[in-house]
């Protein structure tokens, strides 16, 4: 059961007045710090907690936690498109799927898996953080709401970590994963389980940086569901990779 909180309401202003400026900067590549974004991606692969230290520095210098530089988002979008094209060439072309199938795959991954699910998960985590996880007993301090944009930043970081496992590593192991064998199913489901675990762990690390929250281990609870999925997938001979690829081809 989630702990109660003294926070009475969520601040709509925390969604952020900088959104228009944020999107305008996307078309000005010379205004984006790609070196910093790449460094954060490297940290997410090696030491996720270091990737969120940048947010703490932003709070000290700019008085907000979220990114105001869209470079990370642009690179992540490019990575998703590149992954879709790579899977299309490796899997869908040999099966005779036309180029329109690649376009549909890109639009689905960006529009549904990235944006739609990203907004929903970010909003859910943002709401739960503000509603239930605020530190109690801070009567004489100004309440600090979790910024929605910071929640979305956490989602982007977590999604990148998920992709590195369940998309990149998965791609290079396709010849073994797609074998109709126990080892193939085991490897496929293990990779997806590891990717989901990375997603929730990185989310946990992101919210752990906020000093006005407590019991952030709440964001690790879904890993238990991931473990259950892994066991059930082995028992039922389910192969997540085959399921996803069949959905691409059937479209």
C-alpha positions in Angstrom: 0.0 0.0 0.0 1.3 3.4 -1.0 2.3 5.8 1.8 0.1 8.9 2.3 1.5 12.4 1.6 1.0 15.8 2.9 0.9 17.2 -0.6 -2.7 18.3 -1.2 -2.6 19.0 -4.9 -0.6 18.7 -8.1 0.7 21.9 -9.7 -0.3 22.1 -13.3 2.4 24.6 -13.7 5.0 21.9 -13.2 4.2 20.6 -16.7 6.4 23.5 -17.7 6.1 26.8 -19.5 9.3 26.1 -21.5 7.7 23.5 -23.8 7.3 25.9 -26.8 11.0 27.0 -26.5 12.0 23.3 -26.1 10.4 22.3 -29.3 11.6 25.3 -31.2 15.2 24.4 -30.3 14.7 21.0 -32.1 15.1 22.6 -35.5 18.3 24.5 -34.5 21.0 21.8 -34.2 23.7 24.4 -33.4 21.8 25.2 -30.2 21.8 21.6 -28.9 24.5 20.0 -26.9 24.9 16.6 -28.5 28.2 15.9 -26.7 26.4 16.1 -23.3 23.5 14.0 -24.5 25.9 11.3 -25.8 27.8 11.4 -22.5 24.5 10.8 -20.6 23.7 7.9 -22.9 27.2 6.4 -22.2 26.5 6.8 -18.4 23.1 5.1 -18.8 25.0 2.0 -20.2 27.7 2.0 -17.5 26.6 3.9 -14.4 23.0 5.2 -14.6 23.2 7.2 -11.4 25.8 9.5 -13.0 23.4 10.3 -15.8 21.0 12.0 -13.3 23.7 14.1 -11.7 23.2 16.5 -14.5 19.6 17.1 -13.4 20.9 18.0 -9.9 23.3 20.5 -11.5 20.4 22.0 -13.5 18.4 22.5 -10.3 21.2 24.4 -8.7 21.9 26.6 -11.7 18.5 27.0 -13.5 16.1 26.1 -10.7 14.5 23.2 -12.6 15.2 19.5 -12.8 14.1 18.8 -16.4 16.1 19.1 -19.6 15.8 22.3 -21.5 18.0 20.9 -24.3 16.2 18.5 -26.7 19.4 16.9 -27.9 18.8 13.7 -26.0 15.3 13.4 -27.3 16.5 14.0 -30.9 19.2 11.3 -30.6 16.7 8.9 -29.0 14.3 9.5 -31.9 17.1 8.9 -34.4 18.1 5.7 -32.6 14.5 4.4 -32.7 14.2 5.1 -36.5 17.6 3.5 -37.1 16.5 0.4 -35.1 13.3 0.1 -37.1 15.2 0.3 -40.4 17.7 -2.3 -39.3 15.0 -4.7 -38.2 13.2 -4.1 -41.5 16.3 -4.9 -43.5 17.2 -8.0 -41.4 13.8 -9.5 -41.0 11.0 -8.0 -43.1 12.8 -7.6 -46.4 13.6 -11.4 -46.6 10.0 -12.0 -46.0 8.9 -9.8 -48.9 7.5 -7.0 -46.8 7.3 -3.7 -48.9 8.9 -0.4 -47.8 5.5 0.7 -46.6 5.9 -1.9 -43.8 9.0 -0.1 -42.7 7.2 3.3 -42.6 4.3 1.7 -40.6 6.8 0.2 -38.2 8.6 3.6 -37.7 5.3 5.4 -37.2 4.1 2.8 -34.7 7.3 2.7 -32.7 7.5 6.5 -32.5 3.8 7.3 -32.2 2.6 4.5 -30.0 5.5 2.9 -28.1 7.5 6.0 -27.6 5.2 9.0 -27.4 1.8 7.5 -26.3 3.1 5.0 -23.8 5.8 7.4 -22.8 3.3 10.1 -22.0 1.0 7.7 -20.1 3.8 6.2 -18.0 5.4 9.6 -17.3 2.0 10.9 -16.2 1.4 7.9 -14.0 4.8 8.1 -12.3 4.5 11.9 -12.0 1.1 11.6 -10.4 2.1 8.8 -8.0 5.3 10.7 -7.0 3.4 14.0 -6.2 0.5 12.2 -4.6 2.1 9.5 -2.5 5.9 9.8 -2.3 6.5 13.3 -0.9 8.5 13.4 2.3 6.2 14.1 5.3 6.8 16.6 8.0 8.2 19.5 5.9 5.8 22.0 7.4 8.2 25.0 7.1 9.5 24.4 3.6 8.1 25.3 0.2 6.5 22.2 -1.4 8.4 21.1 -4.5 6.3 19.2 -7.0 7.8 16.7 -9.3 8.0 18.3 -12.8 6.2 16.4 -15.5 9.0 17.1 -17.9 11.4 15.6 -15.5 9.3 12.5 -15.4 9.4 12.3 -19.2 13.1 12.8 -19.1 13.3 9.8 -16.8 11.2 7.8 -19.2 13.5 8.7 -22.1 16.5 7.6 -20.1 14.8 4.4 -19.1 13.7 3.7 -22.6 17.2 4.2 -23.9 18.4 1.6 -21.4 15.6 -0.7 -22.4 16.5 -0.4 -26.1 20.2 -1.1 -25.5 19.2 -4.5 -24.2 16.0 -5.5 -25.9 16.8 -3.9 -29.3 20.5 -3.7 -29.8 21.7 -6.8 -28.0 18.6 -8.6 -29.2 19.4 -7.6 -32.9 22.8 -9.3 -32.8 21.4 -12.4 -31.2 18.6 -12.9 -33.7 20.0 -16.0 -35.3 19.9 -17.8 -32.0 16.7 -16.1 -30.6 14.5 -17.1 -33.6 15.4 -20.8 -33.4 12.4 -22.9 -32.6 14.0 -24.3 -29.5 14.0 -24.0 -25.7 17.3 -22.1 -25.8 15.9 -19.6 -28.3 12.8 -19.0 -26.2 14.9 -18.7 -23.0 17.3 -16.2 -24.6 14.5 -14.1 -26.1 12.4 -13.9 -22.9 15.5 -13.3 -20.8 16.6 -10.3 -23.0 13.1 -8.7 -22.8 13.0 -9.3 -19.1 16.4 -7.8 -18.7 15.4 -4.8 -20.8 12.3 -4.2 -18.7 14.3 -4.6 -15.5 16.7 -1.9 -16.8 13.8 0.4 -17.5 12.4 0.2 -14.0 15.8 0.4 -12.4 16.7 3.6 -14.3 13.4 5.0 -13.4 14.1 4.3 -9.8 17.5 6.0 -10.1 15.9 9.1 -11.6 13.4 9.6 -8.8 16.0 8.7 -6.2 17.7 12.0 -7.1 14.8 14.1 -5.8 15.5 14.8 -2.1 11.9 15.7 -1.4 10.6 12.2 -2.2 10.8 9.1 -0.1 10.2 5.3 -0.6 11.3 5.5 -4.3 11.7 1.7 -4.2 8.1 1.9 -5.3 9.4 2.1 -8.9 11.2 -1.2 -8.4 8.0 -3.1 -7.6 7.2 -3.9 -11.3 10.3 -5.9 -11.5 8.5 -8.7 -9.6 5.9 -8.8 -12.3 8.7 -9.0 -14.9 10.1 -12.0 -13.0 6.7 -13.7 -13.0 6.4 -13.0 -16.8 9.8 -14.6 -17.4 8.9 -17.8 -15.5 5.5 -18.1 -17.2 7.0 -17.5 -20.6 9.3 -20.5 -20.1 6.5 -22.7 -18.8 4.2 -21.8 -21.6 6.9 -22.0 -24.4 6.2 -18.4 -25.3 8.7 -16.5 -27.5 8.3 -12.7 -27.2 10.6 -12.1 -30.2 8.5 -14.4 -32.5 5.3 -12.8 -31.3 6.5 -9.2 -32.1 7.9 -10.1 -35.4 4.7 -12.0 -36.4 2.8 -8.8 -35.5 5.0 -6.8 -37.9 4.6 -9.2 -40.8 0.9 -9.7 -40.3 0.3 -6.0 -40.6 
